[in-house]
Amino acid sequence: MLSKQLERKHSLTIRWLHWVNFPLLAMMIWSGMLIYWANPVYSVWIGTYQVLKFFPQWFNEGLGIPFRLAEGLQLHFFFMWLFLVNGLIYVVYTIVSGEWRAILPVPGSLKRALRVALHDARILKAKPPQGKYNDAQRLAYSSVILIGAASVLTGLAIYKPLQLSWLTSLFGGYQWARWLHFWLTIGFVGFFSIHVFQVLLAGWSNFRSMITGTELVEAEAAQTEVKA
C-alpha cells in the first residue's frame, strides 16, 4: 500500500500572484464587455450565414451588463495597469527563481500533452508522466503568458493609436489591433474555462495546493519527474 505525504508545490509568491490575477482579469473582461457593447462588430460567418454574433443584445441583458461606455473605459484603463504590473512581477519571478523550467514546454511536450487530453477524456487509462505540471499544463501556461503580453500590446495600440502609432501599425492598424485584442480576450475566457474544469478534475488536493502551497501525493508518485 502506498503511503501519502505532503509535497511543497507552489511558493507564496506564485500563490499571491495567481489569486491577485484572478479578480484583475475578471474586471478586465467585464469592463471590456462594457466597451464592446458600444460597438459589437464581430461575428462568425459561414458564407452569407451568420453562425454566431459576439454578443447579441439578449446576452448582455441576461447578464445585466449596463450600457455605460465611459464607466467601462475608466475601469478598463485602471485595471489594465494593475494587470500589467502583476504580470511583469510574475514573469520576472519565474525567471529569477527558476520556476520557468517547470512551465516552459520541453521536447516531446506536444505529444505528451495529447496523451494528457486523452487521459482526461477517459480514452487512455494510463496516466501520462506528471512532474510539477504535466505537458498539457506547460503548453497552456506558456500560451497564456503570451496571450497576456499580446493583450497588453494590442490594448495599448488601440488605447493610444496616435501616440503609439508605430505599435498600432505593427498590428496592421487600429481595426486589426482591435480585432486581435478581442480574440485574445476570447482566448483568455477559453483558458479560464478549461483551467477551472481541470482543477475540478484534479480534485481538492490540487486546489488546496494553490492556497497552502502543499499537495498530498502518493510517496512513489512524488519521485516521478518528466524528463526534459
ABEGO torsion letter per residue (X at the ends): XBBBBBBBABBAAAAAAAAAAAAAAAAAAAAAAAAAAABBABBBBBEABBABBOBBAAAAAAAGBBBBAAAAAAAAAAAAAAAAAAAAAAAAAAAAAGAAAAABBBBGAAAAAAAAAAAAAGABABBBBBBABBAAAAAAAAAAAAAAAAAAAAAAAAABAAAAAAAAAAAGEAAAAAAAAAAAAAAAAAAAAAAAAAAAAAEAAAAAAAAAGBBBBBAAAAABBBBX
